Amino acid sequence: MGIHSTPFPQNLGSETGKLWAYLAQDWQNYSLVMDTLKPECIFDDLQIVLQGKQLAIHHAGFITSAACLLAGIPQMIFPKDMEKWHTAKALLNLGVAISPEPLTQESLVNSISCLSTINQNAKQQAEKLAYWNQNFLDIVVQTSLKLAN
């Protein structure tokens, strides 16, 4: 998520929208998640692919996680490495994400039934971050000038 992609629109999601996934095809549980939940896998600007989505399914990479957080979209996360584990833990602590375990067809389906609470939390967090999101360039410039002096 570079400077060019902010501010990120809030309320892109929809409680009745489709699911969207960005998962590595070589991930051991790729087929289980894709065959069970049948999400869309469109790869484009996140502002485009997240429009109207009910849930974003991904590996908890920072850019995707931050975009979903700023847009108020609930997340189902499956971290693959240490950096993503830290991001996942933060998202779970905020209550904006779920990470079904053990990972089974049943746990995936059951996780979808918890989305109303996660959706509400995601929208609340997006509202809390609205100032930062809308004033991103100003904050970056001010912080950079402080560091330079």
C-alpha positions in Angstrom: 0.0 0.0 0.0 2.0 2.9 -1.2 1.3 6.6 -0.9 -0.5 6.5 -4.2 -3.2 4.2 -2.8 -4.3 6.2 0.2 -6.6 7.3 1.5 -8.3 3.9 1.4 -12.1 4.1 1.1 -14.0 3.0 4.2 -17.0 0.7 4.0 -16.0 -1.0 0.8 -17.3 -4.3 2.0 -20.8 -5.7 2.1 -22.2 -8.2 4.7 -23.9 -10.0 1.8 -21.0 -9.8 -0.6 -18.8 -12.4 -2.1 -15.6 -13.8 -0.5 -12.2 -12.8 -1.9 -9.0 -14.7 -1.5 -5.3 -14.1 -2.1 -3.5 -17.3 -1.2 -0.3 -18.9 -2.4 -1.2 -21.8 -4.6 1.7 -23.9 -3.2 0.2 -23.5 0.4 -0.7 -27.0 1.7 -4.3 -26.0 2.5 -5.0 -24.0 -0.6 -7.4 -26.6 -2.1 -9.2 -27.1 1.2 -10.0 -23.4 1.6 -10.7 -22.7 -2.1 -13.0 -25.8 -2.6 -14.9 -25.2 0.7 -15.4 -21.4 0.5 -15.2 -20.8 -3.2 -13.9 -17.2 -3.0 -13.2 -15.0 -6.0 -9.5 -14.7 -6.8 -9.2 -11.5 -8.8 -5.8 -9.8 -8.7 -6.0 -6.1 -9.2 -5.8 -2.9 -7.1 -7.1 -3.8 -3.7 -9.6 -0.9 -3.8 -11.2 -2.7 -6.8 -11.1 -6.3 -5.6 -12.4 -5.5 -2.1 -15.4 -3.5 -3.3 -18.5 -5.2 -2.1 -16.7 -8.2 -0.5 -18.0 -9.9 2.7 -14.6 -11.3 3.7 -10.9 -11.2 2.6 -9.0 -14.5 2.9 -5.2 -14.2 2.9 -1.9 -15.0 4.5 -1.8 -11.8 6.7 0.7 -9.9 4.6 1.0 -6.4 5.8 -0.3 -4.6 2.7 -3.4 -6.8 2.3 -4.1 -6.7 6.1 -3.7 -2.9 6.3 -5.9 -2.3 3.3 -8.7 -4.5 4.7 -8.3 -2.9 8.1 -8.7 0.6 6.7 -11.6 -0.5 4.5 -13.4 -2.1 7.3 -13.5 -5.6 5.7 -13.3 -8.7 8.0 -10.4 -11.1 7.4 -9.8 -14.8 7.5 -6.1 -15.2 7.9 -3.6 -18.0 7.4 -0.1 -16.7 8.2 2.9 -18.5 6.6 5.9 -16.9 8.2 7.1 -15.0 11.2 6.2 -11.5 9.8 2.8 -12.6 8.9 2.3 -14.3 12.3 2.9 -11.0 14.0 0.4 -9.2 11.7 -2.1 -12.0 12.3 -1.8 -11.7 16.0 -2.5 -8.0 15.9 -5.5 -8.5 13.6 -6.9 -11.2 15.9 -6.3 -9.0 19.0 -8.3 -6.2 17.3 -11.1 -8.6 16.7 -11.1 -7.9 12.9 -10.0 -11.4 11.8 -10.5 -15.1 12.3 -8.1 -17.9 11.8 -10.0 -21.3 12.0 -8.1 -24.0 13.8 -7.9 -26.9 13.4 -8.2 -26.1 9.7 -10.9 -28.4 8.4 -13.9 -28.1 6.1 -16.2 -27.9 9.1 -14.1 -25.2 10.9 -14.1 -23.1 7.7 -17.8 -23.3 7.3 -18.4 -22.6 11.0 -16.1 -19.5 10.8 -18.4 -17.9 8.3 -21.2 -17.9 10.8 -19.1 -15.7 13.1 -18.7 -12.9 10.6 -21.3 -10.6 12.0 -19.2 -9.8 15.1 -16.0 -9.6 13.1 -17.7 -7.4 10.5 -18.9 -5.0 13.3 -15.3 -4.9 14.8 -13.8 -4.3 11.4 -16.1 -1.3 10.7 -15.3 0.2 14.2 -11.6 -0.2 13.7 -11.8 1.5 10.3 -13.7 4.4 11.9 -11.0 4.7 14.6 -8.3 4.8 11.9 -10.1 7.2 9.6 -8.1 10.3 10.6 -4.8 8.5 9.9 -6.1 7.0 6.7 -7.5 10.3 5.3 -4.4 12.3 6.4 -1.7 9.8 5.4 0.4 12.1 3.2 0.4 14.9 5.7 1.4 12.5 8.5 4.2 11.0 6.4 5.6 14.4 5.4 5.4 15.7 9.0 7.1 12.7 10.4 9.8 12.7 7.7 10.5 16.4 8.4 10.8 15.7 12.2 13.2 12.8 11.5 15.3 15.0 9.1 15.8 17.8 11.7 
